[in-house]
Structures are given as structure tokens and as C-alpha cells.
């Protein structure tokens, strides 16, 4: 197999698998920011979700239980941010950092017992006759349940946000809490729900990372994906429909960096590891000013300008 085949064979499914944990966290952060709440603790929620998911899978031998445990752990940690930022009206950035550090510390402490443990993970979804189709077959044959869950959540959350009364209420809270309150909506309750939903999804993303994508546990294994999710919400313009292409920016760049290393490229492996972060940063920088001017919820803009 020549170098080009190593780099591009099965590239799209590799990009999708790499993007899946980030996509789940990105969807969760999109919900929170749509209601005017920024959560820098997404990184900590992913870590605690990854640790809990891997631990539950190792203990019970069932990856579905691992995903559930990861989602629950992320939800629990997000409740700390909801209590501080919404209940106690603490600074959102300080609260998010506290949650990040808490998740990082707890996952490192309790996850030490799982280092080197082996788990039973998901098999690829049986595509049936579709697996024999050219191009499409090679893509679907590598899809796992976590990839399908993430892909299905994009239209589900998108339709819910833009086609339901509840979604309209959430968007109204993000634009103007005072106007929403005048219309009989409780901004604090909506924001609490959004933060908790975001925690559940980021915890699920962490579990997808450890249980399905890497199938291993290591301290700090989210490697900044939670922070990338916070920034890529801007690239997605706070719209769930755009979270998939935004996540694929990172996933595609990571898949490319790994394949370039496998092809023995002369570029330093340390530089290649930075590729997904550099790509995300460049795109974020190019879209930041325009996105804030035309797509950012007014309530979120007020928080960011403080």
C-alpha cells in the first residue's frame, strides 16, 4: 500500500469516528450558549464521562452501560456549574474553570484503577446489502452505534430548537431573559435545563471517546476537546445543524494527522498532533467577528462583553 492509499483509504469514516465525541460535546455546549450560558467546564465533563464510562464498561462488560454512566457523570458535574452560575449568580467563566478542574482531578484520581484495563466495546453496525455498495459501503461498514447516535441527535436537536414551542422559549431566553420573563417563561429554569442537557451530552461524548473511539482510558485523554467545543459553537453559529461540519473540521484534521504519521511523513509527529487544533483555531478566528455580529444570542453577547 503506497502513501496516498494509507492517507486517504477510509478517510471519511475515520474523520466521523474522530469527530463523534466532539460533536456530542458541541451539541451540548450549543444548547447552553443558546440560552446565554457559557460552560468552560465542558472539558472536565468530558473527562469525568470518559472515566465513568470506561469504568462501568470494565466492571459490567456492557458498553451501553458505559455510555449511560458517562452521560450521568457529565450531568452530575454540570449540576455544579448550574448551581454556581445560575443559582448563586457566580461568574460563568470562573464557575466553568472550577468545574473543569474538578472533573480533571476526580477523573484522574478515580480513573487510576482503570489504566491498562481491557474492555469489550461496540462492533460496527451491520449494514446488510448496503455494505456492498461502492463508496457508501466502505463508509457505513465502519459505523458504530455512538457515531449513529451523534448523527441522529443533530437533526433531532435542530428540529426541536427551530420547530417547537419549547425550542422557541429556549432561544427567547438567550436573546432577552427579561422579555422571556414577561412572556411567562422562567429564564433561570430554562438555563438550568440547558446546562444539565449540555453536561449529559458532553459526558456522553467523553464516554464515546473512551469506550468506543480509543477503547482505553488515560488521564487527560480528552486533550482539550471540551475547550475546542466551546469555541466551535461560534463556527457553528449557535445552530445545531452546523455542529456536524464544525466537528468534522477537527475530526478530519485529526484523522489526517494520524494517517500522515502512519505514512511515515517527514513532518514531526509533535507538529502533526497540533494539526486539528490549528485548523480549529484558524477557522474560529476567521469566523469569530462575523458570527458574533450576525448569529450570537444577545444574552450571550452581554456575558462575553462583561
N, C-alpha and C positions, 0 to 999 in steps of 0.2 A: 504493500500500500504506500503510494507516494505521499508527499507532504500535503498537497492540496486535498487529497481524499481524507487524510487524518483531520484536517481543519474543518472541512465542510460536510462530511458524511454525518447525517443525522443531526445537523446543527440546530434546526428549529426545535426539535423535541428537547434537546439539551438546554436550549435557551428557555423553553417553557418550564422545565423542571427547576432550573435555577431561579426563575422569576417567581415561582409559586409562593414560597414563604414570604417574599417581599410584597407580592400582590395582596395577600391576606392582610398583612400589617398596613399596607397602603389604603386598602378599603376601610379598615377600622379608623385610621387617622383622618381619612376623608370625612367620615361621619362626624367625628368630634369637631374638626375645624369648621365644618358646615354650620355648626351651632355656636361657633365663636370660642371654642376651647382648643388650645394647643397643648399637646401632651408629649414633652420630650422624654417621658418615661417609657415610650414605646419600645426602646431598646431593652430596658430592664424587663418589660412584659414578655418580649420575645425570648429572653434568656430563661426566665422562670418557666415559661411554657415549654421550651425545649428540654429543660431539665426534668420537669414533671412528666412530660410526655414520654421521654426516654425511660425514666424510672418506672412508670406504670407499665410500659410495654415489656421491660425487662422482668418485672415482677409477675405479670399475669400472662405474658406471651400473646397478647392481643393488641395489635397496633391501633384498632379502633378505640379501645380504652385509653391508649396513649394520647390520641388526638383529643378525646374528651377531657382527660386530665390536664393537658396543656392549655386547652381553652378555659377550663375552670381556674387554673392557676393565674392566667393572664387577667381574667375577670376579677379575681380576688385582689390582685395588685393594683388594678385600675381603680378599685374602690378607695384606695388610699388617696389617689390623685383627686377623685371626685370629692372626697371628704375635705381635703385641704383647699383645693382651688375653688370649689363651689360652695361647700358648707361653711368653711372658715374664711373664705374670700382671700386666701393667700395668693401671693404672686404665682401665676401659672408656670412661669419658667423655673422658678425655684422649686415649686412642688414637683414638676416633671423631673428635674435633676435628682431630687430626693428619691423619687420612685425608681429612676434609672439605677442609682447607686444601691438601693435596697434590693432590687431584682438581681443585680450583678453579684452582690455579696451573698444573698441567700442561695442563688443557683450554684455559686462556686462552693459554698460550704456543704450543702446537701448533695450536690452532684459529684463530689469527690468519690463516693462509693460506686458510681456508675462508669467511671473511666475504664475503658478496656472491656466492658461487658458486651456480649453479643445479644442481638435481638432478632426476632422474626418480624420482618416488615411486610409491606404490601407487594403483591405481584402486579404486573401490568394488566390493565383491563383487557378482557377478551373481546377483540374487535370483530370476531366472526369473519364473514366474507369480505368485509371492508379491508381487512389486513392484506388481501391480495391485490388491492388497487394500487396502481403506480403512484408514487409520491405520497398520496394520502395514507396508504397502508403503512409506509415506513414511519409516518408521524404518529398515528393512533396506536401502533403496536407498542410504543414506549410509554403510553399514558398510564399513570397510576391514579388511584382514587383521589388523592389530595389535589392533583392537577385538575381533575374534573370538578371537584368541589369549588376550587378557586375560580375556575372559568364560569361556572354556573352562578356564582354569587355576584359576578359583575352585572349581568342583566337583571338579576333579582333585585339587587340594591338600587340599580339605576332606575328601573321601573317604579319601585317603591318610592324613591325620593321625588320623582318628577310626575308621577301619575296617581298619587294617593293623597288624601287629606292629611294623613299623619306626616308624610314627607313634606308637604307644604308647610305644616306647622314647624317642623324642624328647620326648614330653610328660612322661615319668617323670624325665628328666634336668632338665627345667625345674622340676619340683616338688621333687625332692630328689636332687641328684647322689650323695650318699652311699648312698641306698637303691638307686639305679640301679647304682652300682658294685658293691654287694653282690649284685645280681642278675646280674652278669657283663657289664654294659654299660660302655663307656668314655665317661664324660661329656665329656672333652676332645675325643675324636674326633667325637662327635655334634655338639658345639658348633662345631667347625671346619667340618663339613659344612653346618651351618645358616648360618653366616656366609658361606661361599662361595656357597651357593644364594641367599642374600639379595643378595649382590653381583651375581650373574648376573642376577637379576630386576630389580634397580634399574638396572643397566647397560642391560638391555633396555628398561626404562621410559624411560631417557634417550634411547636411540636412537629409540623410538617418538615421543618428543616432537619431535626434530629432523627425523627422516626422514619422518614421516607427519603429525603434528598441525600443526606450524608450517611444516615444509618449508624451514627456514632454520637457520642457525647464528649465535648471538651469545653473547658472553662472559656467563656467569652466567645463561643462559636458563632454567635450572630454577626460578629465582626462589623458592627456599625450599620447593619441593615435597618434597624429601627430608626436611626437618625436619618438614613437615606430616605426612608418612607415619609418622615416628617417634611423633608424638603421636596420630594417628588409630588406631594399633593399640589404644589404650586404648578409643576409641569402639567399635571392632570387637570389644572384649572378648577379644583374642588368639585370635579364631576366624576362620579363613579364609572361612567362609560369610558373615560380616558385613562383610568388607572391601569388597564391592561397594557396599552402601548408604553405607558410610562415605566411600568415594571419590566417590560421586555427590553428597555434600554439597558437596564442593569443586568438582567439575565443574559441577554445576548452578548454583552461585553464580557461578562464572567465566563460564559461558555467559550468565547473566542480566546480569552487569555489562557484557559486550561488547555485548549486544543493547540495553541501555539507552543505551549510548553511541551506537550506530547510530541509535537513535530520537530522538537529539538531546534527551535529557532535560536539564533544567536543573541536575542534580546534577553537581558537579565530577568530571571524569574521574579525577583523582587519588584521590578518595574511592571511586569505583566500583572502581578497581583493588584496593582493600583488602577488598572485599566477601567474596571466597572465604576469605580469611584470618580475617576477623572471624567469619564463620559457623562455620568450623572451630574457632576458639578458644572461642567461646561453647558449642558442643556439647561440646567436650572438657572445659571447666570444669564443665558440668552433670553429666557422666558420670564424672568422674575418681574421686571418693570412692567411689561405689558400685561402680565397675568394679574398683578395687583391692581392695575388701573381698570381692568375690564371684568375680572371674574371673581375677585376676592369678596367674601361676605363682609358687609360693612362693619358688623360687630367684631369680626376677627381683625380687620384692619385697625380698629381702635385699640385692640390689645397689643398688636405689633408695634404701634406708634408710641406706646407709653414709654 
